[in-house]
Amino acid sequence: MHFGTLSLPAKLFLLAYHPDKGRFTGGPDLHLVVRAGALTELAQRGLLRESGGTVAPAVGARTGDTVLDGLLEAVERSRPRKWRGWLTYRSRATLSAVRDQLTAHGYLRAERRRALGVFPTRHWELERTGYAEALHAEVLAVLRGPQPVEEVGEREAALVVCAATGKLRPVVTGRDRRRHKDRLEELTDRSAGGSPELRELMRHLRKALATAIASAEVARSGGG
């Protein structure tokens, strides 16, 4: 697995790494962001679409990526759900699959530790910090410009939209989201290429991610 071939969910996981702090600080909702990346990539590949307001898979199709194919199989086997339903349903399984995949390919190193000196846990260290730093620079360049949105690649646009909407603070600040709000709208449409159907789908998926993140924040604050 080379850097240029990393899937969208894998790149989003690496964006949770904070270069200045030397550790992962993506926040408690990283599983939602990574799941959104997987759904987005499957949609861009034409393997997920909307049917009657719910997510419908291209049955039997596969990508060759274990993370993406695992999610696609889950969508095939499960009852119909809307985008938000698939963002939250067992989303930590996708996060774990991405971590395992990146570890197997040498991007991460798993260490066994004991919480409170008693309970065994696993901790991940980034082996290839240069890749995370390059991703950070790429996302900020696309978000802030001055490159015209129409010249941004569809995958790059999707990466920025997921990172910003998912509030991956190590790379996109609240100030960035507010300042570049209009550009994020344009990047959302750009992630769909020239397909009107996919453009609408991407808008729905982005809205679902924003809603899921907001709900999780309210729950943590004790408001629901």
SVG drawing of the C-alpha trace seen along z (x, -y; Angstrom):
<svg xmlns="http://www.w3.org/2000/svg" viewBox="-38 -34 47 45">
<polyline fill="none" stroke="black" stroke-width="0.4" points="0.0,0.0 1.6,-3.2 0.7,-6.7 -0.9,-7.7 -3.2,-4.6 -4.4,-5.1 -8.2,-5.0 -10.1,-8.0 -10.9,-6.5 -7.2,-5.7 -6.1,-9.3 -8.7,-10.7 -7.3,-8.5 -3.8,-9.8 -5.1,-13.4 -6.0,-12.8 -2.3,-12.9 -1.0,-16.2 2.5,-16.8 3.4,-19.4 2.2,-17.2 3.5,-14.0 0.4,-12.0 -3.1,-11.3 -5.6,-13.9 -8.4,-13.5 -11.1,-13.6 -13.8,-11.3 -15.7,-11.3 -12.9,-10.0 -14.9,-6.8 -17.7,-8.9 -15.3,-10.8 -13.5,-7.6 -16.9,-5.9 -18.0,-9.0 -14.8,-8.7 -15.5,-5.0 -19.1,-5.8 -17.9,-8.7 -15.4,-6.7 -17.9,-3.9 -20.3,-6.5 -17.7,-8.1 -16.9,-4.6 -20.6,-4.1 -20.9,-1.3 -23.4,-3.1 -26.4,-5.2 -29.6,-6.5 -32.8,-4.6 -36.0,-5.9 -34.1,-7.9 -31.9,-4.9 -28.5,-3.7 -28.4,-1.0 -25.3,1.0 -24.1,2.4 -24.6,6.0 -21.6,8.3 -19.2,5.5 -15.9,5.2 -13.0,2.8 -10.1,5.0 -9.7,2.8 -10.5,4.8 -11.9,1.8 -14.2,0.7 -15.3,4.2 -16.1,5.0 -18.4,2.0 -19.9,2.8 -20.7,6.3 -22.3,5.0 -24.6,2.7 -25.6,5.7 -26.4,7.9 -28.1,5.3 -31.6,3.7 -31.9,0.5 -30.6,-2.6 -30.2,-6.3 -26.8,-8.0 -26.8,-8.9 -27.8,-5.4 -24.7,-4.1 -22.5,-6.7 -23.3,-5.5 -24.1,-1.8 -21.1,0.1 -18.8,-2.7 -16.0,-1.8 -15.6,1.4 -14.5,-0.6 -12.1,-2.6 -10.5,0.6 -10.3,2.1 -8.4,-1.0 -6.0,-0.9 -5.3,2.7 -4.8,2.1 -2.4,-0.8 -0.5,1.3 -0.2,4.2 1.3,1.9 3.8,0.2 2.1,-3.2 1.4,-2.5 3.0,-0.5 0.9,1.2 2.2,1.2 0.7,3.2 0.3,1.2 -1.6,1.5 -4.2,-1.1 -3.8,-2.0 -1.0,0.6 -3.6,3.4 -5.9,3.5 -4.2,4.5 -4.7,2.0 -3.2,1.3 -1.7,-2.0 -0.8,-3.1 2.3,-5.2 2.7,-6.7 5.7,-5.2 5.6,-7.5 5.1,-11.0 6.1,-12.5 3.0,-11.2 0.7,-12.7 2.5,-16.0 2.1,-15.9 -1.6,-15.2 -2.0,-18.1 -0.3,-20.4 -2.5,-19.1 -5.7,-19.6 -4.9,-23.1 -3.8,-24.1 -7.1,-22.8 -9.2,-24.4 -7.5,-27.8 -6.7,-28.1 -5.9,-29.9 -6.3,-26.9 -9.6,-27.2 -12.1,-24.6 -12.7,-23.2 -9.0,-22.2 -9.1,-20.2 -9.4,-16.4 -12.6,-14.8 -10.9,-12.6 -9.0,-15.6 -12.2,-17.6 -13.9,-14.8 -10.9,-14.5 -11.1,-18.2 -14.9,-18.1 -14.9,-15.1 -12.0,-16.5 -13.7,-19.9 -17.2,-18.6 -15.9,-16.0 -14.0,-18.7 -10.6,-17.0 -8.9,-19.8 -5.3,-18.7 -5.7,-20.0 -8.9,-22.1 -9.7,-24.7 -13.1,-26.2 -11.8,-29.4 -10.9,-27.7 -14.4,-26.2 -16.0,-29.6 -13.7,-31.5 -13.9,-29.0 -17.6,-28.1 -18.5,-29.0 -15.5,-27.1 -16.5,-24.0 -19.8,-24.1 -18.1,-24.3 -15.7,-21.5 -18.7,-19.3 -20.1,-19.7 -16.6,-19.2 -16.3,-15.8 -19.2,-14.6 -17.5,-15.5 -20.1,-16.3 -22.8,-14.0 -26.0,-15.7 -27.1,-12.6 -23.8,-12.1 -23.7,-15.8 -27.0,-15.5 -25.8,-12.4 -22.6,-14.1 -24.6,-17.0 -26.8,-14.5 -23.8,-12.6 -22.1,-15.8 -25.3,-17.0 -25.6,-13.6 -22.0,-13.8 -22.5,-17.3 -25.7,-16.2 -24.0,-13.0 -21.1,-15.1 -23.4,-17.7 -25.5,-15.0 -22.4,-13.3 -21.2,-16.7 -24.6,-17.4 -24.6,-13.9 -21.1,-14.4 -22.1,-17.8 -25.0,-16.1 -27.7,-17.7 -29.0,-14.5"/>
</svg>
